Each structure stands twice: as structure tokens, then as C-alpha cells.
Amino acid sequence: MYCVQEIAPRVFWVGGSDRRLERFENMFPLPGGVSYNAYLILDEKTALFDTVDSSVADLYLENVAHVLDGRKLDYLVISHMEPDHSAVIAEILRRYPEVQVVGNQKTFQLLGQFFTPELGKNRLVVQENQELSLGESLLRFTFAPMVHWPEVIFTWEATRGILFSADAFGSFGALAGNLFADEVDITDGYLDEARRYYANIVGRYGVQVQSAMKKLAGRDIRMICPLHGLLWRKDLPCILEKYDLWSRYEPEKKGVALFYGSMYGNTENAASVLCNKLAQRGVTDMRMYDVSKTHPSYLISDAWKYSHLVFASPTYNLHLYFPMETLLQDMGVLGLKNRKVAVLGCHSWASAAAKRMEELLSAMKEMELLTPPMDIRSSLKPEGEADMDALADAIAASLSGK
Ligand SMILES: Cc1cc2nc3c(=O)[nH]c(=O)nc-3n(C[C@H](O)[C@H](O)[C@H](O)COP(=O)(O)O)c2cc1C
């Protein structure tokens, strides 16, 4: 049966959730599933915002038909062509052959690439800031290129102050009846998932997020409707503030996240000793992760959150231990910057890890190495304690702003 909600007068959520999918983009674990949101406005004209992933297509089509209740579909606005939102476009066009497909030049280029050029021949190519009246509802299209695809369009509905924000302000996590962030406790894991989504999916495009947010400044926005996760209404300042911080690569928290790789426990032991020493220097709420155990998307998320990052890894076949290489490469591609960092290597006969970690971090912008990399031979010994104390002193001093 259809499953819809009216989220504002004559505006309906018509999406669906998938709790079975193991990994988003076949990469990112989804312990809480994912939602594919879509919206339908009923006015003198009707407008549908996006389609969904094929996994929830049947429910979505039933939802749309139920809300339309026999009315004609006038517009399908395509905010984003990524297949988890565009998979059902062809079926919508089959069912509603007179619908006008709204997008920009790039939307239609991608539509032709993914499907066929004929698809969406009833096209309405819109320009930046173009308006479209549905009756009482007035849509204005704002382009948000590379947030996080080139064709992305935000649509602002002026009468109700609703922003349809494509993937921006979205999150991993299926929906459980409550659609609005103010109906759940977002501090109970949801913001962590929103950060993990942002850092891994949108993180590379901080500059583009900033310019999209500048374009929206001064608009009357009372509700944000993203294509994934909860909708924002009373908590708007919270998510806007987070997005501003995340896209400026400003840490949310003064604190330490330590990432270590270890085969036989020696690097792990050195990492534990370091965290212990930091704790004794008054550092609280540290995070310590085994890079072979925790999926990189969670590590990236905490790297976005914390001000001080420590990387500890053994040398492996004259290279950096691969899970650590992957993490640092990933961070580099996502463009993380503006962190205080420290490096701890471990080797037995020919060192490579410490140098490689330093090299990868130096290639990122505004990464301040607090001390020269420390490099342990096979295992930490009491003779090495003074060096470890010096490293802990440097991190603690930096944290306390000395
Ligand atoms: C398969 C393998 C390859 C290694 N390659 C190197 C190497 O190229 N150079 C080196 O100095 N040590 C090498 N090591 C030694 C480790 O870096 C060293 O034992 C380190 O203490 C391991 O730290 P862990 O106990 O945290 O795993 C290698 C170890 C293994 C198991």
C-alpha cells in the first residue's frame, strides 16, 4: 500500500526506504539503511521532485499515483541525475507521457548518457534563477554545480519557504515514520551519520557547498527537503551551521582521533601508550581506531570532526601498510585540510611507513605536522619513552593552544 505524508499544505513526501542494502554506492556500509526521498506538490499544476532508486520504485510509483489521485502530472523536476534518484524517470515518462521534464543543460546531457536522448523530449530547460509558477506555488531554480555532481539544481518554493536541496543536507539512514529532524533525537547517532554522509559523499566539494549556500543567503527558508534522510524544519540552524563548518573544513571538536594499523600489536601498543600519556596530560574524549577493522568512511567522518589527527602504521614490504595507505589516499581525494597531525611509524629493517605517511599528509593542504615523525624499531621499549613523552607533550600543548 502507498505510504505518503503531507509535509506542508499540499506538499507530499512520496519516497521510500531501503533497509536491506548493504553498502551505499557499493562502498559505504549502511547499518541503518538509506531513504530515497521524493516530493510532490499539488497546485493548479502538479510537480514531482525527483524519482528514486530502483529498490523502492514500486512503492514510489504507487505513492505518486495515490497523491495525484487521477490528476495529470505536469512537471518532473530533476534535481540530480545520480542513479539512486533517476532510476525511475523512464517509468514516470511511460506513465505520464505529457509530463514536462525540468532540468538544466547538464541534466539533459546526463539523461541522454544514462538512458536515451529521446527520453525527456518534453523537456523544459531552465536557467539559473528562472521561476516556474504552479499556481500559488512559485518555484525558483538555483544551480549548485558539483554539490556533488555537475547538474545539481536546488529548487526554492517561495510561498512556503521550502528548499528542495538534492543530496545536500542529506544523510545515510532509513526513515522510521518520523520524517522531520525535530521529531527524533538527532544527537543519538543521526548527526554522526549526516557527517559521515557529508564527509564521504560531498566532502571534496566544500568550495562549491559554500558558494551554493551564499546563493541562498537572504532567502526565506523554513524547511529543507533533501533526497536522503530527515527533513529539516525547527532544527534548520543546526544543520546549516554544521554544513558551514564541514564545508570550510573547520573541525567541530578540539580533540584527538588516532588511527592505527597493526598486524602483530606493536604499533597498536605504541598508539595505546600515546593515548594513555595524552589522557594523563588532561586530554579527554579521544577516539582510537584500528584502520583494518573500522570502515574508512567512519574514520573519514571522525577526521572531519576532530582537530588533531594521529596516524600510526607499520612498514609493509617497503610500503605503507595498505589499509593506512587507503585511508590517507581517501582523505587526500576528499580534500580534508586544516588539521594538526602527528605520525608514528613502526618497522623492523627498512623503514617506509613514517616517510610515506608524512608525504601523503604534506600533499594535503594546511596539515600542520606537530613534530617530526617518530619511527619505532619493531616495538616500543622503555628507552623510547622519552620520545613518546615529547610527542604527547607536543600534541597536548597544541590542543591547549600553547
Ligand atoms: C609481510 C610483512 C612485511 C614487512 N615488511 C617490512 C619492510 O619492508 N620493512 C620493515 O622494516 N619491516 C617490515 N615488516 C616488519 C614490520 O613492519 C614490523 O614487524 C612491525 O613491528 C610490525 O608492527 P605490528 O606489530 O604493529 O604489526 C614486515 C612485516 C610483515 C609481516
The ligand as an SDF file (V2000), in Angstrom:
LIG
                    3D

 31 33  0  0  0  0  0  0  0  0999 V2000
   54.6090   -9.2260    5.4870 C   0  0  0  0  0  0  0  0  0  0  0  0
   55.4600   -8.2620    6.2590 C   0  0  0  0  0  0  0  0  0  0  0  0
   56.2310   -7.3650    5.5500 C   0  0  0  0  0  0  0  0  0  0  0  0
   57.0570   -6.4920    6.2390 C   0  0  0  0  0  0  0  0  0  0  0  0
   57.8230   -5.6080    5.5280 N   0  0  0  0  0  0  0  0  0  0  0  0
   58.6840   -4.8240    6.1830 C   0  0  0  0  0  0  0  0  0  0  0  0
   59.5360   -3.9510    5.4820 C   0  0  0  0  0  0  0  0  0  0  0  0
   59.5030   -3.8640    4.2760 O   0  0  0  0  0  0  0  0  0  0  0  0
   60.3950   -3.1850    6.1830 N   0  0  0  0  0  0  0  0  0  0  0  0
   60.4820   -3.2500    7.5370 C   0  0  0  0  0  0  0  0  0  0  0  0
   61.2900   -2.5570    8.1350 O   0  0  0  0  0  0  0  0  0  0  0  0
   59.6570   -4.0500    8.2470 N   0  0  0  0  0  0  0  0  0  0  0  0
   58.7650   -4.8390    7.5970 C   0  0  0  0  0  0  0  0  0  0  0  0
   57.9500   -5.6600    8.2840 N   0  0  0  0  0  0  0  0  0  0  0  0
   58.0530   -5.6950    9.7540 C   0  0  0  0  0  0  0  0  0  0  0  0
   57.0030   -4.8680   10.4610 C   0  0  0  0  0  0  0  0  0  0  0  0
   56.9660   -3.5760    9.9690 O   0  0  0  0  0  0  0  0  0  0  0  0
   57.3650   -4.8750   11.9280 C   0  0  0  0  0  0  0  0  0  0  0  0
   57.3780   -6.2060   12.3850 O   0  0  0  0  0  0  0  0  0  0  0  0
   56.4360   -4.0680   12.7940 C   0  0  0  0  0  0  0  0  0  0  0  0
   56.8990   -4.1480   14.1000 O   0  0  0  0  0  0  0  0  0  0  0  0
   55.0410   -4.6570   12.7330 C   0  0  0  0  0  0  0  0  0  0  0  0
   54.2190   -3.8900   13.5670 O   0  0  0  0  0  0  0  0  0  0  0  0
   52.8890   -4.5140   14.1690 P   0  0  0  0  0  0  0  0  0  0  0  0
   53.2750   -5.4610   15.2550 O   0  0  0  0  0  0  0  0  0  0  0  0
   52.1510   -3.3370   14.6630 O   0  0  0  0  0  0  0  0  0  0  0  0
   52.1950   -5.2320   13.0630 O   0  0  0  0  0  0  0  0  0  0  0  0
   57.1030   -6.5260    7.6410 C   0  0  0  0  0  0  0  0  0  0  0  0
   56.2750   -7.4040    8.3380 C   0  0  0  0  0  0  0  0  0  0  0  0
   55.4670   -8.2710    7.6430 C   0  0  0  0  0  0  0  0  0  0  0  0
   54.5900   -9.2040    8.4060 C   0  0  0  0  0  0  0  0  0  0  0  0
  1  2  1  0
  2  3  1  0
  2 30  2  0
  3  4  2  0
  4  5  1  0
  4 28  1  0
  5  6  2  0
  6  7  1  0
  6 13  1  0
  7  8  2  0
  7  9  1  0
  9 10  1  0
 10 11  2  0
 10 12  1  0
 12 13  2  0
 13 14  1  0
 14 15  1  0
 14 28  1  0
 15 16  1  0
 16 17  1  0
 16 18  1  0
 18 19  1  0
 18 20  1  0
 20 21  1  0
 20 22  1  0
 22 23  1  0
 23 24  1  0
 24 25  2  0
 24 26  1  0
 24 27  1  0
 28 29  2  0
 29 30  1  0
 30 31  1  0
M  END
$$$$
